[in-house]
Amino acid sequence: MPLYIRLDLREAEGIVWGACCSGDSGRPEGPGDDQAGGYEVEMQDPHELTDEKRAMALEQALGRQLREFRKSNNLTVSELSAVSGVSLAMISKIENGQTSPSLSTLQSLSVALNVPVTALFRQFEEHRTASYVPSGKGLTIERRGSRAGHQYQLLGHGVRGEITVEPYLITLSEKADVFPLFQHVGIEFIHMLEGEVGYRHGDQLYHLKPGDSLFFDPNAPHGPEELIELPARFLAIISYANKN
């Protein structure tokens, strides 16, 4: 079920909603918006979402593996149904990842295919990786902002599924120039670690100090416009759809 968090603008004085070039207030609207200054923000339950996706992935992996075993035995769906005693419709649903079969059904299929039941789960045993970067060992790379004296260190890498996530440690030295004109697709989150900057996003300018965060749509022009205290360091996490 979705989670709802009720915010009261009269109490959340530290939260600033910025609007970029749209003419609106920047404050999200929704069914909970009212005259009292409060509104509700719908949020996903990450545990519930993960469980649902995991169950779906299991069904799909099971279906792919069953089809692979059936074809390797040169059996049609009808022939496997006759040998195993499992209905043709059930086998079709399993192979298309549309149902979670019972253990007795899997046992019947595995006997007919002459494989252990555990072999049907082989494709679900995915190798999940992690990217470890020791302190100070981030990969220094060239990006658009490098030409303005901004140093980028990539702190992790890897693409999984449809989303790419790039975490950077960005350092602005005494030689850095202002550059409030970055624009790219996706979403971006930055968190200040050291120094102070005036960070531009669209028509808003945010004074960021250590501990401050900014989460925004990077399609709008953005970047450091005022270098108040240098050196400045902040984490930047960029996420976007994987074209591949």
C-alpha positions as CSV (number, residue, x, y, z in Angstrom):
1,M,0.0,0.0,0.0
2,P,1.2,3.6,-0.6
3,L,2.5,5.5,2.3
4,Y,1.3,9.1,2.9
5,I,3.3,11.7,4.8
6,R,1.5,14.8,5.8
7,L,3.5,18.0,5.8
8,D,2.5,21.3,7.3
9,L,4.1,24.2,5.6
10,R,3.6,26.4,8.6
11,E,6.0,24.1,10.6
12,A,8.4,23.0,7.8
13,E,10.1,26.4,7.6
14,G,13.4,24.8,6.6
15,I,12.0,23.3,3.4
16,V,12.1,25.5,0.4
17,W,10.2,24.4,-2.7
18,G,11.6,26.0,-5.9
19,A,9.8,26.3,-9.1
20,C,11.7,26.3,-12.3
21,C,10.5,28.4,-15.2
22,S,7.0,27.1,-14.8
23,G,5.2,30.0,-13.1
24,D,3.9,27.9,-10.3
25,S,4.8,27.8,-6.6
26,G,6.9,24.7,-6.8
27,R,4.8,23.1,-4.1
28,P,3.4,19.7,-5.0
29,E,-0.3,19.4,-5.4
30,G,-2.4,16.4,-4.6
31,P,-5.6,15.1,-3.0
32,G,-4.5,16.2,0.4
33,D,-3.9,19.8,-0.4
34,D,-6.1,22.1,1.7
35,Q,-6.5,25.7,2.9
36,A,-4.7,25.0,6.2
37,G,-1.4,24.9,4.5
38,G,-0.8,21.1,4.8
39,Y,-0.7,18.5,2.1
40,E,0.0,14.8,1.7
41,V,2.8,13.3,-0.3
42,E,2.4,9.8,-1.6
43,M,5.5,7.6,-1.2
44,Q,6.2,4.0,-2.1
45,D,6.9,1.5,0.5
46,P,10.3,0.2,-0.7
47,H,10.0,-3.1,1.0
48,E,6.6,-3.8,-0.5
49,L,7.8,-2.8,-3.9
50,T,10.9,-5.0,-3.7
51,D,8.8,-8.0,-2.6
52,E,6.4,-7.6,-5.5
53,K,9.2,-7.2,-8.0
54,R,11.1,-10.2,-6.5
55,A,8.0,-12.4,-6.8
56,M,7.5,-11.3,-10.4
57,A,11.1,-12.0,-11.2
58,L,10.9,-15.4,-9.7
59,E,7.9,-16.4,-11.7
60,Q,9.5,-15.1,-14.9
61,A,12.8,-16.9,-14.3
62,L,11.0,-20.1,-13.4
63,G,9.0,-19.8,-16.7
64,R,12.1,-19.3,-18.8
65,Q,13.9,-22.2,-17.2
66,L,10.9,-24.5,-17.6
67,R,10.7,-23.6,-21.3
68,E,14.4,-24.1,-21.8
69,F,14.2,-27.6,-20.2
70,R,11.1,-28.5,-22.2
71,K,12.7,-27.5,-25.5
72,S,16.0,-29.2,-24.7
73,N,14.0,-32.4,-24.3
74,N,12.2,-31.8,-27.7
75,L,8.8,-31.7,-26.0
76,T,5.8,-29.6,-27.0
77,V,3.7,-28.1,-24.3
78,S,1.0,-30.8,-25.1
79,E,3.6,-33.6,-24.7
80,L,4.9,-32.3,-21.4
81,S,1.4,-32.0,-20.2
82,A,0.7,-35.6,-21.1
83,V,3.9,-36.9,-19.4
84,S,3.7,-34.8,-16.3
85,G,-0.1,-34.7,-15.7
86,V,0.0,-30.9,-15.4
87,S,-2.6,-29.2,-17.6
88,L,-1.6,-27.5,-20.8
89,A,-3.0,-24.2,-19.6
90,M,-1.0,-24.4,-16.3
91,I,2.2,-25.1,-18.2
92,S,1.5,-22.2,-20.5
93,K,0.9,-19.8,-17.6
94,I,4.1,-21.0,-15.8
95,E,6.3,-20.5,-18.9
96,N,4.9,-17.0,-19.4
97,G,5.5,-16.0,-15.8
98,Q,1.8,-15.5,-15.1
99,T,1.5,-17.7,-12.0
100,S,3.2,-19.1,-9.0
101,P,3.0,-22.9,-9.3
102,S,2.6,-25.2,-6.2
103,L,5.5,-27.4,-5.1
104,S,3.6,-30.5,-6.2
105,T,3.2,-29.0,-9.7
106,L,6.9,-28.3,-9.9
107,Q,7.7,-31.8,-8.6
108,S,5.6,-33.3,-11.4
109,L,7.3,-31.2,-14.1
110,S,10.8,-31.9,-12.8
111,V,10.1,-35.7,-12.8
112,A,8.8,-35.5,-16.4
113,L,11.9,-33.5,-17.4
114,N,14.3,-35.7,-15.4
115,V,15.8,-32.7,-13.5
116,P,15.8,-31.9,-9.8
117,V,13.2,-29.4,-8.6
118,T,16.0,-27.0,-7.6
119,A,17.1,-26.8,-11.3
120,L,14.0,-25.0,-12.2
121,F,15.1,-22.0,-10.1
122,R,18.6,-21.8,-11.7
123,Q,17.9,-18.6,-13.7
124,F,16.6,-16.9,-10.5
125,E,20.0,-17.3,-8.8
126,E,21.3,-14.0,-10.1
127,H,24.7,-12.6,-9.3
128,R,24.3,-9.3,-7.6
129,T,27.3,-7.1,-7.6
130,A,28.7,-4.3,-5.5
131,S,31.1,-1.5,-6.4
132,Y,33.7,-0.8,-3.7
133,V,35.9,2.4,-3.9
134,P,38.5,2.9,-1.2
135,S,39.0,6.4,0.2
136,G,40.7,8.7,-2.2
137,K,40.5,6.2,-5.0
138,G,37.6,7.5,-7.0
139,L,38.1,7.5,-10.7
140,T,38.8,11.1,-11.9
141,I,36.9,11.7,-15.1
142,E,36.3,14.4,-17.6
143,R,32.8,16.0,-17.7
144,R,31.4,19.2,-19.1
145,G,32.2,21.0,-15.8
146,S,35.8,19.9,-15.8
147,R,36.6,22.8,-18.2
148,A,35.5,25.2,-15.4
149,G,37.9,23.7,-12.9
150,H,35.5,21.3,-11.3
151,Q,37.0,17.9,-10.4
152,Y,34.8,14.9,-10.7
153,Q,35.6,11.6,-9.0
154,L,33.3,8.7,-9.8
155,L,32.6,6.8,-6.6
156,G,30.8,3.7,-8.1
157,H,29.7,2.3,-11.4
158,G,27.4,-0.3,-12.8
159,V,24.1,-0.5,-14.7
160,R,21.3,-2.7,-13.6
161,G,18.0,-2.9,-15.4
162,E,16.5,0.2,-16.8
163,I,18.2,2.8,-14.5
164,T,21.7,4.1,-14.4
165,V,23.1,5.7,-11.2
166,E,26.3,7.8,-11.1
167,P,27.7,8.9,-7.7
168,Y,30.3,11.6,-7.9
169,L,32.5,13.5,-5.4
170,I,32.8,17.0,-6.9
171,T,35.6,19.4,-5.7
172,L,35.7,23.1,-6.5
173,S,39.1,24.5,-5.9
174,E,40.4,28.1,-5.9
175,K,40.8,27.8,-9.6
176,A,37.2,26.9,-10.2
177,D,34.8,29.0,-12.2
178,V,31.1,29.5,-11.8
179,F,29.1,27.5,-14.2
180,P,25.3,27.6,-13.6
181,L,24.4,26.2,-17.1
182,F,24.5,22.4,-16.7
183,Q,21.6,20.6,-18.3
184,H,20.9,16.9,-18.7
185,V,18.2,14.3,-18.4
186,G,17.2,12.3,-15.3
187,I,17.2,13.4,-11.7
188,E,20.0,14.7,-9.5
189,F,20.7,14.9,-5.8
190,I,23.6,16.9,-4.2
191,H,24.8,17.0,-0.6
192,M,27.3,19.6,0.6
193,L,30.4,18.3,2.6
194,E,32.7,21.3,2.7
195,G,32.7,25.0,1.8
196,E,29.8,27.2,0.7
197,V,28.3,27.9,-2.7
198,G,25.3,29.7,-4.2
199,Y,23.8,26.9,-6.4
200,R,21.5,27.9,-9.2
201,H,18.5,25.8,-10.3
202,G,16.3,27.5,-12.9
203,D,15.2,30.8,-11.4
204,Q,16.1,29.9,-7.8
205,L,19.4,30.4,-6.1
206,Y,20.2,28.2,-3.0
207,H,22.9,29.0,-0.5
208,L,24.4,25.6,0.3
209,K,26.5,25.0,3.4
210,P,27.9,21.7,4.8
211,G,25.0,19.4,5.6
212,D,22.6,21.0,3.1
213,S,21.0,18.9,0.3
214,L,19.3,19.7,-3.0
215,F,17.2,17.3,-5.0
216,F,16.1,18.5,-8.5
217,D,15.2,18.1,-12.1
218,P,18.5,18.6,-14.0
219,N,16.7,19.4,-17.3
220,A,16.6,23.0,-15.9
221,P,19.9,25.0,-16.1
222,H,21.8,24.4,-12.8
223,G,25.2,24.6,-11.2
224,P,27.3,26.8,-8.9
225,E,26.8,30.5,-9.5
226,E,28.5,31.9,-6.4
227,L,31.7,30.5,-4.9
228,I,31.4,31.7,-1.3
229,E,33.9,29.6,0.5
230,L,36.5,27.4,-1.2
231,P,37.5,24.7,-1.5
232,A,34.0,23.2,-1.7
233,R,33.1,19.6,-1.9
234,F,29.8,17.9,-2.4
235,L,28.3,14.6,-3.4
236,A,26.3,14.5,-6.6
237,I,24.2,11.5,-7.5
238,I,22.8,11.5,-11.0
239,S,20.2,8.9,-12.2
240,Y,18.7,8.5,-15.6
241,A,17.0,5.9,-17.8
242,N,19.4,3.4,-19.5
243,K,19.0,3.7,-23.2
244,N,20.3,0.2,-23.7
